[in-house]
Amino acid sequence: MTANEVIQAMYDRQVLVFGHRGAHAYAPMNTLPAFELAVAQGAHGIELDVHRSKDGIPVIVHDFTVDATSDGHGLVVDMTLAELKALDAGAWFDAKFAGTRILTLDEVFEAVGARVFVNVEIKSESFDTDGVEAVVADCIRRHNMERRVIMSSFNPLTVGRFRALAPDVPAAFLDWGGSTPAIRQAASELVYEAYHPQHAMIDAAMVAAQTRAGRVINTWTVNDPARARTLMELGVRGIVTDMPDVILNALK
């Protein structure tokens, strides 16, 4: 299947709800408890953030450092998997999550990949690459997740590099109010199947333009039920939320 055929089959005329870093409102972001809770709440998919560890493993951390979501300090890319696994990634959120560990992308696919779609956001701010696109593409292949993954990034160069490595996996450009004209120009020169704008950017004209371009719109981060219903009525196809249970109920 082509990447476009894959993404059309994913949506199949329904609006998909993705747990933002899992069920982020109720459990520590990007951890197994958050992902499992999103699945239990009925989310169609989860959204997560991937970096390449120092020793070449795709690992799930939101920030470029581990400081905010663990008891450690430093850049993710400067730490080995063993060093990352030694950190507590849950106690910062609530003491009952103490001992929760940082995950690899392999572990996420093994735990929930057969039950939900996975929006894999690759974190990269550089013109160059540390190889993160390759380790993500390889992981997707190992787990036969080509038809269950959407790769996204704020960095259009990352989108382009991933597209060259995995042309059959749907790709998306992430956008927000702070994207520069140069970034948007670079994105305009790419082929990608989904557009992921911050929800405040969306209006009827944007939806019409992206639909004409043949792209699915997934938006983030929507926790207000009324806003979710408005976005659905505008034609948004995917909603990323910290509270899958609330948004799923709102869209019934």
Contacts in CASP RR format, 6 or more apart in sequence:
PFRMAT RR
TARGET T0000
AUTHOR 0000-0000-0000
METHOD contacts of the structure
MODEL  1
MTANEVIQAMYDRQVLVFGHRGAHAYAPMNTLPAFELAVAQGAHGIELDV
HRSKDGIPVIVHDFTVDATSDGHGLVVDMTLAELKALDAGAWFDAKFAGT
RILTLDEVFEAVGARVFVNVEIKSESFDTDGVEAVVADCIRRHNMERRVI
MSSFNPLTVGRFRALAPDVPAAFLDWGGSTPAIRQAASELVYEAYHPQHA
MIDAAMVAAQTRAGRVINTWTVNDPARARTLMELGVRGIVTDMPDVILNA
LK
1 9 0 8 1.000
1 147 0 8 1.000
1 168 0 8 1.000
2 168 0 8 1.000
3 167 0 8 1.000
3 168 0 8 1.000
3 169 0 8 1.000
3 170 0 8 1.000
3 171 0 8 1.000
3 193 0 8 1.000
4 170 0 8 1.000
4 193 0 8 1.000
4 214 0 8 1.000
6 146 0 8 1.000
6 147 0 8 1.000
6 168 0 8 1.000
6 169 0 8 1.000
6 170 0 8 1.000
6 193 0 8 1.000
7 150 0 8 1.000
7 170 0 8 1.000
7 193 0 8 1.000
7 194 0 8 1.000
7 216 0 8 1.000
9 147 0 8 1.000
10 16 0 8 1.000
10 117 0 8 1.000
10 147 0 8 1.000
10 148 0 8 1.000
10 150 0 8 1.000
10 170 0 8 1.000
11 216 0 8 1.000
11 237 0 8 1.000
11 238 0 8 1.000
14 44 0 8 1.000
15 232 0 8 1.000
15 236 0 8 1.000
15 237 0 8 1.000
15 238 0 8 1.000
15 239 0 8 1.000
15 251 0 8 1.000
16 44 0 8 1.000
16 45 0 8 1.000
16 117 0 8 1.000
16 218 0 8 1.000
16 237 0 8 1.000
16 238 0 8 1.000
16 239 0 8 1.000
17 42 0 8 1.000
17 43 0 8 1.000
17 44 0 8 1.000
17 45 0 8 1.000
17 238 0 8 1.000
17 239 0 8 1.000
17 241 0 8 1.000
17 244 0 8 1.000
17 247 0 8 1.000
17 248 0 8 1.000
17 251 0 8 1.000
18 43 0 8 1.000
18 44 0 8 1.000
18 45 0 8 1.000
18 46 0 8 1.000
18 47 0 8 1.000
18 117 0 8 1.000
18 119 0 8 1.000
18 218 0 8 1.000
18 238 0 8 1.000
18 239 0 8 1.000
18 240 0 8 1.000
18 241 0 8 1.000
18 244 0 8 1.000
19 38 0 8 1.000
19 43 0 8 1.000
19 45 0 8 1.000
19 46 0 8 1.000
19 47 0 8 1.000
19 240 0 8 1.000
19 241 0 8 1.000
19 242 0 8 1.000
19 244 0 8 1.000
20 29 0 8 1.000
20 47 0 8 1.000
20 220 0 8 1.000
20 221 0 8 1.000
20 240 0 8 1.000
20 241 0 8 1.000
20 242 0 8 1.000
21 29 0 8 1.000
21 30 0 8 1.000
21 34 0 8 1.000
21 46 0 8 1.000
21 47 0 8 1.000
21 48 0 8 1.000
21 49 0 8 1.000
21 62 0 8 1.000
21 242 0 8 1.000
22 29 0 8 1.000
22 30 0 8 1.000
22 34 0 8 1.000
22 35 0 8 1.000
22 37 0 8 1.000
22 38 0 8 1.000
22 43 0 8 1.000
22 46 0 8 1.000
22 47 0 8 1.000
22 48 0 8 1.000
22 244 0 8 1.000
23 34 0 8 1.000
23 35 0 8 1.000
23 37 0 8 1.000
23 38 0 8 1.000
23 41 0 8 1.000
23 43 0 8 1.000
23 242 0 8 1.000
23 243 0 8 1.000
23 244 0 8 1.000
23 245 0 8 1.000
24 34 0 8 1.000
24 242 0 8 1.000
25 223 0 8 1.000
25 242 0 8 1.000
25 243 0 8 1.000
26 34 0 8 1.000
26 37 0 8 1.000
26 243 0 8 1.000
27 33 0 8 1.000
27 34 0 8 1.000
27 37 0 8 1.000
27 93 0 8 1.000
27 97 0 8 1.000
28 34 0 8 1.000
28 69 0 8 1.000
28 89 0 8 1.000
28 90 0 8 1.000
28 92 0 8 1.000
28 93 0 8 1.000
28 94 0 8 1.000
28 97 0 8 1.000
28 100 0 8 1.000
29 62 0 8 1.000
29 69 0 8 1.000
29 93 0 8 1.000
30 48 0 8 1.000
30 49 0 8 1.000
30 60 0 8 1.000
30 61 0 8 1.000
30 62 0 8 1.000
30 69 0 8 1.000
30 89 0 8 1.000
30 102 0 8 1.000
30 103 0 8 1.000
31 60 0 8 1.000
31 89 0 8 1.000
31 90 0 8 1.000
31 97 0 8 1.000
31 100 0 8 1.000
31 101 0 8 1.000
31 102 0 8 1.000
31 103 0 8 1.000
32 100 0 8 1.000
32 101 0 8 1.000
32 103 0 8 1.000
32 107 0 8 1.000
32 108 0 8 1.000
32 111 0 8 1.000
33 97 0 8 1.000
33 100 0 8 1.000
35 46 0 8 1.000
35 48 0 8 1.000
35 108 0 8 1.000
35 111 0 8 1.000
35 112 0 8 1.000
36 111 0 8 1.000
36 112 0 8 1.000
38 45 0 8 1.000
38 46 0 8 1.000
38 116 0 8 1.000
38 244 0 8 1.000
39 46 0 8 1.000
39 112 0 8 1.000
39 115 0 8 1.000
39 116 0 8 1.000
41 244 0 8 1.000
41 245 0 8 1.000
41 248 0 8 1.000
42 244 0 8 1.000
42 245 0 8 1.000
42 248 0 8 1.000
43 116 0 8 1.000
43 244 0 8 1.000
43 248 0 8 1.000
44 116 0 8 1.000
44 117 0 8 1.000
45 116 0 8 1.000
45 117 0 8 1.000
45 118 0 8 1.000
45 119 0 8 1.000
46 108 0 8 1.000
46 112 0 8 1.000
46 116 0 8 1.000
46 117 0 8 1.000
46 118 0 8 1.000
46 119 0 8 1.000
47 118 0 8 1.000
47 119 0 8 1.000
47 121 0 8 1.000
47 220 0 8 1.000
47 240 0 8 1.000
48 60 0 8 1.000
48 105 0 8 1.000
48 108 0 8 1.000
48 118 0 8 1.000
48 119 0 8 1.000
48 120 0 8 1.000
48 121 0 8 1.000
49 60 0 8 1.000
49 61 0 8 1.000
49 62 0 8 1.000
49 121 0 8 1.000
49 123 0 8 1.000
50 58 0 8 1.000
50 59 0 8 1.000
50 60 0 8 1.000
50 105 0 8 1.000
50 120 0 8 1.000
50 121 0 8 1.000
50 122 0 8 1.000
50 123 0 8 1.000
50 132 0 8 1.000
50 136 0 8 1.000
51 58 0 8 1.000
51 59 0 8 1.000
51 61 0 8 1.000
51 64 0 8 1.000
51 76 0 8 1.000
51 77 0 8 1.000
51 123 0 8 1.000
51 132 0 8 1.000
52 58 0 8 1.000
52 59 0 8 1.000
52 77 0 8 1.000
52 130 0 8 1.000
52 131 0 8 1.000
52 132 0 8 1.000
52 135 0 8 1.000
53 59 0 8 1.000
53 76 0 8 1.000
53 77 0 8 1.000
53 79 0 8 1.000
53 80 0 8 1.000
53 81 0 8 1.000
53 84 0 8 1.000
54 77 0 8 1.000
54 78 0 8 1.000
54 79 0 8 1.000
54 80 0 8 1.000
54 83 0 8 1.000
55 80 0 8 1.000
55 81 0 8 1.000
56 81 0 8 1.000
56 131 0 8 1.000
56 135 0 8 1.000
57 81 0 8 1.000
57 104 0 8 1.000
57 135 0 8 1.000
58 104 0 8 1.000
58 105 0 8 1.000
58 106 0 8 1.000
58 132 0 8 1.000
58 135 0 8 1.000
58 136 0 8 1.000
58 139 0 8 1.000
59 76 0 8 1.000
59 81 0 8 1.000
59 84 0 8 1.000
59 102 0 8 1.000
59 103 0 8 1.000
59 104 0 8 1.000
59 105 0 8 1.000
60 102 0 8 1.000
60 103 0 8 1.000
60 104 0 8 1.000
60 105 0 8 1.000
60 108 0 8 1.000
61 69 0 8 1.000
61 76 0 8 1.000
61 84 0 8 1.000
61 102 0 8 1.000
62 68 0 8 1.000
62 69 0 8 1.000
62 123 0 8 1.000
63 69 0 8 1.000
63 76 0 8 1.000
64 75 0 8 1.000
64 76 0 8 1.000
64 77 0 8 1.000
64 123 0 8 1.000
64 125 0 8 1.000
65 73 0 8 1.000
65 74 0 8 1.000
65 75 0 8 1.000
65 76 0 8 1.000
66 72 0 8 1.000
66 73 0 8 1.000
66 74 0 8 1.000
66 76 0 8 1.000
66 79 0 8 1.000
66 84 0 8 1.000
66 87 0 8 1.000
66 102 0 8 1.000
67 73 0 8 1.000
67 74 0 8 1.000
68 92 0 8 1.000
69 89 0 8 1.000
69 90 0 8 1.000
69 92 0 8 1.000
70 87 0 8 1.000
70 88 0 8 1.000
70 89 0 8 1.000
70 90 0 8 1.000
70 92 0 8 1.000
70 102 0 8 1.000
71 87 0 8 1.000
71 88 0 8 1.000
71 91 0 8 1.000
71 92 0 8 1.000
72 87 0 8 1.000
76 84 0 8 1.000
77 130 0 8 1.000
81 104 0 8 1.000
84 102 0 8 1.000
85 101 0 8 1.000
85 102 0 8 1.000
87 101 0 8 1.000
87 102 0 8 1.000
88 98 0 8 1.000
88 99 0 8 1.000
88 100 0 8 1.000
88 101 0 8 1.000
89 99 0 8 1.000
89 100 0 8 1.000
89 101 0 8 1.000
89 102 0 8 1.000
90 97 0 8 1.000
90 98 0 8 1.000
90 99 0 8 1.000
90 100 0 8 1.000
91 97 0 8 1.000
91 98 0 8 1.000
91 99 0 8 1.000
91 100 0 8 1.000
105 120 0 8 1.000
105 136 0 8 1.000
105 139 0 8 1.000
106 139 0 8 1.000
106 142 0 8 1.000
106 143 0 8 1.000
108 118 0 8 1.000
109 118 0 8 1.000
109 139 0 8 1.000
109 143 0 8 1.000
109 145 0 8 1.000
110 143 0 8 1.000
112 118 0 8 1.000
113 143 0 8 1.000
113 145 0 8 1.000
113 148 0 8 1.000
116 148 0 8 1.000
117 148 0 8 1.000
117 149 0 8 1.000
117 150 0 8 1.000
118 145 0 8 1.000
118 148 0 8 1.000
118 149 0 8 1.000
118 150 0 8 1.000
119 149 0 8 1.000
119 150 0 8 1.000
119 152 0 8 1.000
119 172 0 8 1.000
119 218 0 8 1.000
119 240 0 8 1.000
120 136 0 8 1.000
120 140 0 8 1.000
120 149 0 8 1.000
120 150 0 8 1.000
120 151 0 8 1.000
120 152 0 8 1.000
121 151 0 8 1.000
121 152 0 8 1.000
121 153 0 8 1.000
121 174 0 8 1.000
122 132 0 8 1.000
122 133 0 8 1.000
122 136 0 8 1.000
122 151 0 8 1.000
122 152 0 8 1.000
122 153 0 8 1.000
122 155 0 8 1.000
122 158 0 8 1.000
122 162 0 8 1.000
123 132 0 8 1.000
123 153 0 8 1.000
124 130 0 8 1.000
124 132 0 8 1.000
124 153 0 8 1.000
124 155 0 8 1.000
124 157 0 8 1.000
124 158 0 8 1.000
125 155 0 8 1.000
126 155 0 8 1.000
127 157 0 8 1.000
129 157 0 8 1.000
129 158 0 8 1.000
129 161 0 8 1.000
132 158 0 8 1.000
133 158 0 8 1.000
133 161 0 8 1.000
133 162 0 8 1.000
133 165 0 8 1.000
134 165 0 8 1.000
136 151 0 8 1.000
136 162 0 8 1.000
137 162 0 8 1.000
137 165 0 8 1.000
137 166 0 8 1.000
137 169 0 8 1.000
139 145 0 8 1.000
140 146 0 8 1.000
140 149 0 8 1.000
140 166 0 8 1.000
140 169 0 8 1.000
141 166 0 8 1.000
146 166 0 8 1.000
146 168 0 8 1.000
146 169 0 8 1.000
149 169 0 8 1.000
149 170 0 8 1.000
150 169 0 8 1.000
150 170 0 8 1.000
150 171 0 8 1.000
150 172 0 8 1.000
150 193 0 8 1.000
150 194 0 8 1.000
150 218 0 8 1.000
151 159 0 8 1.000
151 162 0 8 1.000
151 166 0 8 1.000
151 169 0 8 1.000
151 170 0 8 1.000
151 171 0 8 1.000
151 172 0 8 1.000
152 159 0 8 1.000
152 171 0 8 1.000
152 172 0 8 1.000
152 173 0 8 1.000
152 174 0 8 1.000
152 194 0 8 1.000
152 196 0 8 1.000
153 159 0 8 1.000
153 162 0 8 1.000
153 172 0 8 1.000
153 173 0 8 1.000
153 174 0 8 1.000
154 173 0 8 1.000
154 174 0 8 1.000
154 175 0 8 1.000
154 176 0 8 1.000
154 179 0 8 1.000
154 183 0 8 1.000
155 183 0 8 1.000
156 173 0 8 1.000
156 183 0 8 1.000
156 186 0 8 1.000
156 187 0 8 1.000
156 189 0 8 1.000
156 190 0 8 1.000
157 186 0 8 1.000
159 171 0 8 1.000
159 172 0 8 1.000
159 173 0 8 1.000
159 187 0 8 1.000
159 190 0 8 1.000
159 192 0 8 1.000
160 171 0 8 1.000
160 190 0 8 1.000
162 169 0 8 1.000
162 171 0 8 1.000
163 171 0 8 1.000
163 190 0 8 1.000
163 191 0 8 1.000
163 192 0 8 1.000
170 192 0 8 1.000
170 193 0 8 1.000
170 194 0 8 1.000
171 190 0 8 1.000
171 192 0 8 1.000
171 193 0 8 1.000
171 194 0 8 1.000
172 192 0 8 1.000
172 193 0 8 1.000
172 194 0 8 1.000
172 195 0 8 1.000
172 196 0 8 1.000
172 218 0 8 1.000
173 187 0 8 1.000
173 190 0 8 1.000
173 192 0 8 1.000
173 194 0 8 1.000
173 195 0 8 1.000
173 196 0 8 1.000
174 196 0 8 1.000
174 197 0 8 1.000
175 184 0 8 1.000
175 187 0 8 1.000
175 195 0 8 1.000
175 196 0 8 1.000
175 197 0 8 1.000
175 198 0 8 1.000
175 201 0 8 1.000
176 197 0 8 1.000
176 198 0 8 1.000
176 201 0 8 1.000
177 198 0 8 1.000
177 201 0 8 1.000
192 215 0 8 1.000
193 214 0 8 1.000
193 215 0 8 1.000
193 216 0 8 1.000
194 215 0 8 1.000
194 216 0 8 1.000
194 217 0 8 1.000
194 218 0 8 1.000
195 210 0 8 1.000
195 213 0 8 1.000
195 215 0 8 1.000
195 216 0 8 1.000
195 217 0 8 1.000
195 218 0 8 1.000
196 217 0 8 1.000
196 218 0 8 1.000
196 219 0 8 1.000
196 220 0 8 1.000
196 240 0 8 1.000
197 206 0 8 1.000
197 217 0 8 1.000
197 219 0 8 1.000
198 219 0 8 1.000
198 220 0 8 1.000
199 219 0 8 1.000
199 220 0 8 1.000
199 221 0 8 1.000
199 222 0 8 1.000
199 227 0 8 1.000
199 231 0 8 1.000
202 217 0 8 1.000
202 219 0 8 1.000
202 231 0 8 1.000
202 234 0 8 1.000
202 236 0 8 1.000
203 234 0 8 1.000
204 234 0 8 1.000
206 217 0 8 1.000
207 217 0 8 1.000
207 234 0 8 1.000
207 235 0 8 1.000
207 236 0 8 1.000
210 216 0 8 1.000
210 217 0 8 1.000
211 217 0 8 1.000
211 235 0 8 1.000
216 237 0 8 1.000
216 238 0 8 1.000
217 235 0 8 1.000
217 236 0 8 1.000
217 237 0 8 1.000
217 238 0 8 1.000
218 236 0 8 1.000
218 237 0 8 1.000
218 238 0 8 1.000
218 239 0 8 1.000
218 240 0 8 1.000
219 231 0 8 1.000
219 236 0 8 1.000
219 238 0 8 1.000
219 239 0 8 1.000
219 240 0 8 1.000
220 240 0 8 1.000
221 240 0 8 1.000
221 241 0 8 1.000
221 242 0 8 1.000
222 228 0 8 1.000
222 231 0 8 1.000
222 239 0 8 1.000
222 240 0 8 1.000
222 241 0 8 1.000
222 247 0 8 1.000
223 241 0 8 1.000
223 242 0 8 1.000
223 243 0 8 1.000
223 246 0 8 1.000
223 247 0 8 1.000
225 246 0 8 1.000
225 247 0 8 1.000
225 249 0 8 1.000
225 250 0 8 1.000
226 250 0 8 1.000
228 239 0 8 1.000
228 241 0 8 1.000
228 247 0 8 1.000
228 250 0 8 1.000
228 251 0 8 1.000
229 250 0 8 1.000
229 251 0 8 1.000
231 239 0 8 1.000
232 239 0 8 1.000
232 251 0 8 1.000
239 247 0 8 1.000
239 251 0 8 1.000
241 247 0 8 1.000
END
